[in-house]
Amino acid sequence: MNKKLEELNVEEWGELFPIEMKNYNSNWSSIFEFEKKLIENKLGNETVHRIEHFGSTSIPNLKAKDIVDILIEIPNHLLFDESIINKMMDLGYQFFRQPGFGIDYMIFVKGFHTDGKKSQKFFAHMTIGNHPELWDRIYFRDYLKLNPTVIRKYEKLKCKLAKKYSKNRIEYRIGKTEFVKEITEVAKKARL
Protein backbone atom coordinates (compact mmCIF):
# COMPACT_ATOMS: atom_id res chain seq x y z
CA MET A 1 0.00 0.00 0.00
CA ASN A 2 1.34 3.41 -0.94
CA LYS A 3 -0.71 5.43 1.54
CA LYS A 4 0.75 7.27 4.51
CA LEU A 5 -0.53 6.38 7.99
CA GLU A 6 -2.50 9.61 8.28
CA GLU A 7 -4.33 8.76 5.05
CA LEU A 8 -5.60 5.37 6.25
CA ASN A 9 -9.24 4.93 7.18
CA VAL A 10 -10.43 2.65 10.00
CA GLU A 11 -10.88 -0.35 7.70
CA GLU A 12 -7.40 0.03 6.18
CA TRP A 13 -5.84 0.29 9.68
CA GLY A 14 -7.63 -2.93 10.58
CA GLU A 15 -6.40 -4.75 7.50
CA LEU A 16 -2.79 -3.62 7.88
CA PHE A 17 -2.55 -3.82 11.67
CA PRO A 18 -5.05 -6.38 13.01
CA ILE A 19 -5.37 -6.83 16.76
CA GLU A 20 -3.42 -9.90 17.83
CA MET A 21 -2.84 -10.89 21.44
CA LYS A 22 0.68 -12.03 22.29
CA ASN A 23 1.89 -13.77 25.43
CA TYR A 24 3.61 -11.47 27.89
CA ASN A 25 7.14 -10.61 26.77
CA SER A 26 9.57 -9.80 29.58
CA ASN A 27 11.54 -7.65 27.10
CA TRP A 28 8.72 -5.10 26.87
CA SER A 29 9.96 -3.26 29.98
CA SER A 30 13.51 -2.95 28.64
CA ILE A 31 12.17 -1.90 25.23
CA PHE A 32 10.26 0.85 27.03
CA GLU A 33 13.32 1.93 29.04
CA PHE A 34 15.42 2.20 25.89
CA GLU A 35 12.76 4.27 24.12
CA LYS A 36 12.27 6.42 27.22
CA LYS A 37 15.96 7.36 27.20
CA LEU A 38 15.82 8.21 23.49
CA ILE A 39 12.87 10.54 24.08
CA GLU A 40 14.36 12.13 27.20
CA ASN A 41 17.67 12.75 25.44
CA LYS A 42 15.96 14.22 22.38
CA LEU A 43 13.44 16.46 24.18
CA GLY A 44 15.36 17.34 27.36
CA ASN A 45 14.38 17.65 31.02
CA GLU A 46 12.70 21.02 30.61
CA THR A 47 10.24 19.50 28.13
CA VAL A 48 9.73 16.05 29.65
CA HIS A 49 8.42 16.12 33.22
CA ARG A 50 7.55 12.43 33.46
CA ILE A 51 7.46 9.33 31.26
CA GLU A 52 5.47 6.21 32.19
CA HIS A 53 5.07 2.80 30.60
CA PHE A 54 1.38 1.98 30.65
CA GLY A 55 -1.07 -0.23 28.82
CA SER A 56 -1.01 -4.01 28.80
CA THR A 57 2.69 -4.39 27.91
CA SER A 58 3.48 -2.74 31.26
CA ILE A 59 1.68 -5.44 33.27
CA PRO A 60 3.63 -8.68 33.84
CA ASN A 61 1.91 -11.92 32.83
CA LEU A 62 -0.83 -10.22 30.81
CA LYS A 63 -1.37 -11.01 27.13
CA ALA A 64 -1.16 -7.85 25.04
CA LYS A 65 -0.87 -6.41 21.59
CA ASP A 66 2.85 -6.05 20.87
CA ILE A 67 2.63 -2.25 21.12
CA VAL A 68 4.47 -0.37 23.85
CA ASP A 69 2.34 2.49 25.20
CA ILE A 70 4.24 5.48 26.57
CA LEU A 71 2.69 8.36 28.51
CA ILE A 72 4.67 11.60 28.50
CA GLU A 73 3.95 14.67 30.60
CA ILE A 74 4.98 18.04 29.20
CA PRO A 75 4.30 21.62 30.35
CA ASN A 76 0.90 23.05 29.35
CA HIS A 77 2.40 25.73 27.12
CA LEU A 78 4.23 23.11 25.01
CA LEU A 79 1.16 21.13 23.99
CA PHE A 80 1.21 20.97 20.15
CA ASP A 81 4.58 22.72 20.01
CA GLU A 82 6.09 22.33 16.53
CA SER A 83 9.64 21.81 17.78
CA ILE A 84 8.51 18.85 19.92
CA ILE A 85 6.65 17.36 16.98
CA ASN A 86 9.73 17.75 14.77
CA LYS A 87 12.04 16.19 17.38
CA MET A 88 9.72 13.20 17.79
CA MET A 89 9.62 12.84 14.01
CA ASP A 90 13.45 12.79 14.06
CA LEU A 91 13.10 9.69 16.29
CA GLY A 92 10.92 8.00 13.67
CA TYR A 93 7.50 8.91 15.08
CA GLN A 94 4.51 10.18 13.15
CA PHE A 95 2.27 12.79 14.77
CA PHE A 96 -1.51 12.79 15.20
CA ARG A 97 -3.76 15.14 17.14
CA GLN A 98 -5.96 13.02 19.42
CA PRO A 99 -9.40 14.50 20.07
CA GLY A 100 -12.32 13.17 22.05
CA PHE A 101 -10.79 12.30 25.42
CA GLY A 102 -11.27 15.48 27.41
CA ILE A 103 -8.41 17.76 26.42
CA ASP A 104 -6.96 17.12 22.95
CA TYR A 105 -3.43 15.75 23.16
CA MET A 106 -0.55 14.66 20.97
CA ILE A 107 -0.09 11.07 19.98
CA PHE A 108 2.97 9.77 18.17
CA VAL A 109 3.19 6.37 16.50
CA LYS A 110 6.27 4.47 15.53
CA GLY A 111 6.81 1.09 13.89
CA PHE A 112 3.57 1.04 11.88
CA HIS A 113 4.65 0.50 8.29
CA THR A 114 2.24 0.39 5.35
CA ASP A 115 4.81 -1.47 3.23
CA GLY A 116 4.75 -4.60 5.41
CA LYS A 117 8.09 -3.92 7.14
CA LYS A 118 8.13 -5.30 10.69
CA SER A 119 9.49 -3.39 13.69
CA GLN A 120 8.59 -2.70 17.31
CA LYS A 121 5.44 -0.58 17.53
CA PHE A 122 4.95 2.33 19.93
CA PHE A 123 2.16 4.71 20.86
CA ALA A 124 3.56 7.76 22.67
CA HIS A 125 0.77 9.79 24.26
CA MET A 126 2.00 13.28 25.12
CA THR A 127 -0.08 15.60 27.25
CA ILE A 128 -0.25 17.90 30.25
CA GLY A 129 0.10 16.55 33.77
CA ASN A 130 -3.53 16.91 34.77
CA HIS A 131 -5.17 15.23 31.76
CA PRO A 132 -7.71 13.08 33.64
CA GLU A 133 -8.37 10.41 31.04
CA LEU A 134 -4.71 9.59 30.44
CA TRP A 135 -3.13 9.86 33.87
CA ASP A 136 -5.92 7.79 35.44
CA ARG A 137 -4.54 4.87 33.42
CA ILE A 138 -1.61 4.71 35.84
CA TYR A 139 -4.05 3.80 38.65
CA PHE A 140 -5.39 1.00 36.44
CA ARG A 141 -1.90 -0.27 35.63
CA ASP A 142 -0.75 -0.28 39.25
CA TYR A 143 -3.90 -1.99 40.50
CA LEU A 144 -3.62 -4.79 37.96
CA LYS A 145 0.01 -5.39 38.86
CA LEU A 146 -1.12 -6.19 42.42
CA ASN A 147 -4.21 -8.25 41.56
CA PRO A 148 -3.67 -11.43 39.51
CA THR A 149 -7.39 -12.28 39.57
CA VAL A 150 -8.23 -8.96 37.92
CA ILE A 151 -5.43 -9.52 35.38
CA ARG A 152 -7.06 -12.82 34.33
CA LYS A 153 -10.50 -11.17 33.99
CA TYR A 154 -9.04 -8.37 31.92
CA GLU A 155 -7.05 -10.80 29.76
CA LYS A 156 -10.15 -12.89 29.12
CA LEU A 157 -12.09 -9.78 28.06
CA LYS A 158 -9.24 -8.54 25.82
CA CYS A 159 -8.87 -11.90 24.07
CA LYS A 160 -12.62 -12.15 23.48
CA LEU A 161 -12.74 -8.62 22.05
CA ALA A 162 -9.60 -9.16 19.95
CA LYS A 163 -11.19 -12.21 18.36
CA LYS A 164 -14.47 -10.40 17.70
CA TYR A 165 -12.97 -7.06 16.59
CA SER A 166 -9.57 -8.06 15.23
CA LYS A 167 -9.80 -5.44 12.48
CA ASN A 168 -11.62 -2.69 14.36
CA ARG A 169 -9.55 -0.91 17.03
CA ILE A 170 -12.38 1.46 17.90
CA GLU A 171 -14.86 -1.30 18.80
CA TYR A 172 -12.10 -3.20 20.60
CA ARG A 173 -11.32 -0.12 22.73
CA ILE A 174 -15.01 0.61 23.40
CA GLY A 175 -15.49 -2.98 24.53
CA LYS A 176 -12.85 -2.53 27.25
CA THR A 177 -14.02 0.88 28.45
CA GLU A 178 -16.54 -0.14 31.13
CA PHE A 179 -14.14 -2.64 32.71
CA VAL A 180 -11.25 -0.16 32.70
CA LYS A 181 -13.37 2.63 34.21
CA GLU A 182 -14.73 0.33 36.93
CA ILE A 183 -11.29 -0.96 37.94
CA THR A 184 -9.79 2.54 37.75
CA GLU A 185 -12.38 3.82 40.24
CA VAL A 186 -11.64 0.90 42.58
CA ALA A 187 -7.90 1.61 42.22
CA LYS A 188 -8.30 5.33 42.96
CA LYS A 189 -10.37 4.63 46.09
CA ALA A 190 -7.78 2.09 47.25
CA ARG A 191 -5.05 4.76 46.98
CA LEU A 192 -6.95 7.31 49.14
Disulfide bonds with the S-S distance in Angstrom:
none
